[in-house]
Amino acid sequence: MKRIIFDRFTEHITLAQQVAASGILEQVAASAVIIKNALKNGKKVLFCGNGGSAADSQHLAAEFVGRFQKERTGLPAIALTVDTSILTAVANDYGYDTVFARQIQALGNDGDVLVGLSTSGNSKNVLAAIDVAKVKGMQCIGLTAQGGGKMTEVCDICMAMPCSVTARAQEIHILIGHILCELVDGE
């Protein structure tokens, strides 16, 4: 048991060090600028993902709307994963692949930012949301794992973790999300 625990900590630390030594740091900084500029211009940030990425979407939206580390006014952010009535109605009427795209269609505006989380980078509903967001004039930021999948082709910035283990990639996604919150709060 102790060996498994030690190994997981070691994997996490190693991945964090790999990311810190990669070009992803520049992508984090560029993403922070995109988000800060959108918020300064009265726009909002929308988040989407499935499973653990849905939970991360909710977590990060909460950090923007509530507060991160310092007191400030709430920032406009929405997790498209939280309204079960919308999710189930859209999935029932149009199919699950459209649950986020339909919400972007209704809530997204030119200048808003979409942050899509998908460890495969190939989640059909996240890709469909990105397609609609691009048509609406939104910038799209992706958080993925090894290789980045199709999201590397359609996002303005796609941060692909150099890891094929979903859990480790998601751990770094939330670290990056917290860094984005700190950078947005910081200046």
N, C-alpha and C positions, 0 to 999 in steps of 0.2 A: 504494500500500500504506500509506504513512504517513498518507494522508488518511483511509482507513478506520479505522485505529487511533485517530487523533485524534477522529474522529466518534463512535466507540463510547465512548471515555472521556467525551466531552462529553455524550452521551446519558445515560450512567450518572450523571454528576454532576448534570445537570439533573433527572433523575428523583429522585435522592436529595434534592435541594433542594425539589422539589415535595412529596415525602412529608413532609419535615421541617416544611414550612409548612402541612400539612394536619391534619385531625382524626385521622389515623392514629396520631400520637404518643400521644394519649390512649388509643387502643385498645391500643397496645403496653403502656402502663403498666397498664391494666386486665387485660390478658392475663397480665402478670407476677404480678399479685396473685392471679389465679385459680390459676395454676400453683404459686406459693409456698404458698398456703393448702392446696391439695391435697397437696403434698409434706409439709407440716407435719403433716397429718392422716394420714400413712402411706399415701397414695394414690400413683398412678403417672400418668405421661404417656405416651400412645400416639400415634405419628405414622404417617401414611400419605399416599401420593401415587404418581404414575406417572412413569416416565422420570426426568427431572432432578429432579422433585419427590420421587421415591423416593430418589434419592441424597441430597437435602437432608434427608429424613426420617431416613436413617441417620446423616448427619453430626450432626444436632442431638441425636438419641438418644445418640450417642457422647459428645457434650459433657456431657450430664447424667450418664451412667453413669461415664465416666472422670473428667475434670475439665475445667473451662474455663480460667480464668486463675489460680485459686488452689487450694491443696490443701484438700480436704474429703472427706467420705465420699461414696461413689457415690450418685447419686440414681436412683430407679427410673423408667426410661424404656425403651420398646420401640419399635423401628421395625417395623411390620407388613409391611415390604417385603422382609425378609431371609431368610425360611425358604422355600427353593425347594420343599421337599417339601410344606409346607402350601399354598403358593401353587398349585402344580401339581395337587395332589390336589383342592383345593376348586374350582379352575377347571375341572378335568375332570369332577368329580361334580356341581357346582352351577352352573357358569358363572363367567366372569371378573368379572362385576359383583358377585359376593358374596365375593371373596377377602379383603377387609378386614372386611366385616360379620360373617363367620363367626368371624374372630379376635376381634373385639370381643365377640361372643356368648360365646366361650370365656374370654377374658382380662379383659374390661372389668368394672369394678365401680362401684357407686354412689360418686360422689365423685371418680372418676378424671377425667382430662382427655384429650380427643382433639384433636390438632392435625392438620387435614386441609389438604394442599397441592394446589392444582389451579389452574393459570393460567386455565383457562376458567371455573372455578367450577361446572362441569357434569359432571365425571367421575362416571359412574354408580356406580363402586365406592366412591368417596369419599363420595358422597351416601348410598349404602346404609349405609356404616359410621356416618355421622352419625345416620341414622334409628335404628339399633340402639343407638347410644351414648345418644341421648336417652331411649329407653325404659328403659335401664339406670340413668338418673340421672346421666349424665356431662355435664360441660360441654364444649362444642365451640368450638374456635377455628379459623378459616379464614384461609388466605393464598391470595389469588387475584390476578388482574390486572384490567384494565379492566372495570368494571361488576360484577364479582363473581359473575355467573351465579346459579344457584339457591342456591348456598351462602349468599348474603346473607340468604335467607329462613329458613334452618334453623340457622345457627350462632349461638351466643350473641354472639360477636364475629367479624366477618368483615372482614379488612383487605384491601381491594381496591386494588392499586397502580394509579395513574392512567396506565396504559401498556398498549398492546396488543401489544408485542413481548415474547414469552415470555422470551427471554434476559435482557432488562433487568429484568423483573418478578422472575424467579428470583434475580437478583443482590441485589435489595432484600429478597427473602424471607430469604436467608441472613444479610443484615445484621440484619434484625429478629430472626431466630433467635439470633444472637450477642448482641444487646442483651438479649433475654429471658434468656439464660444468665447474662449479667453481672448483671442485676437479681435473678435468683434467688440467685446466689452472694453478692450484695453485702451483705445485711443479716443 
